[in-house]
Amino acid sequence: MATDVLAALRQEVLEANLAIPQVGLATLTWGNVSGIDRGAGVFVIKPSGVPYKDLTADDLVTVRLSDGAVVNGDLRPSTDTETHRCLYLAFPSIGGVTHTHSTHAVAFAQARRDIPVLGTTHADTFNGPIPVTRDLTAEECAQDYEYNTGHVIVDLLAGDDQRAVEVPAALVAGHGPFTWGASARKSLEHAIICEAVADIALHTLSLSPTAPPPPHLLNRHYTRKHGPDAYYGNPDPAVATR
């Protein structure tokens, strides 16, 4: 595997993990981020139970995508590693995965409710509700629990990679949110937005069981940021000058 590419990936994954407590997405060690190098067939993930304040790039664990074997690292990888691996295998667009136990998104997961689209803040990122999975069965919890956690997300999205692109998040019933994106950094950004729109939705629903705005408004907000005709933001100067 290319050493420079993997080193850059490790640094990105480290920074994304360190950001989890900084942005208020996790208590103690309740969260993890991974990033994948598909060319090398490996992904890098936070080790299990290591406090964020102690985490270094050398602590991160490199895992083989094909079988989940650890190929680099002295510590055990996150207990959620197999969930991340399942998502990477199912959705080729995914370059990074984030899992947290952020308060408001977990509330929806525990209530077994989708996070509804109640306004344009949600529609800017998610082209539809953030869906919640079915409950895992007793058999799914007893054997290969973490991989099955990923599998219920895959089932929820019917294995549709385009759907995973348009709504890069899901709530595992009774558990919490998993988000993903084109990179580890982007998956963390989606986790931040998922928590924010869950918070906004809870406040909105407490005021009124409101209907969402008209579809044409929501669609406009999604498409102005995503797709071939997107016009939000400015190009990266480093890319533009190449």
ABEGO torsion letter per residue (X at the ends): XBAAAAAAAAAAAAAAAAAAAAAGABBEABEBBBBBBAAAGBBBBBBBGBBAAABBAAABBBBBAAAGBBABEABBBBAAAAAAAAAAAABAABABBBBBABAAAAAAAAAGBBBBBABAAAAAABBEBBBBBBBBBAAAAABGAAAAAAAAAAAAAGGBAAAAAABBBBBBBGBEBBBBBABAAAAAAAAAAAAAAAAAAAAAAAABBBBBBBAAAAAAAAAAABEAABABEBBBAAAAAX
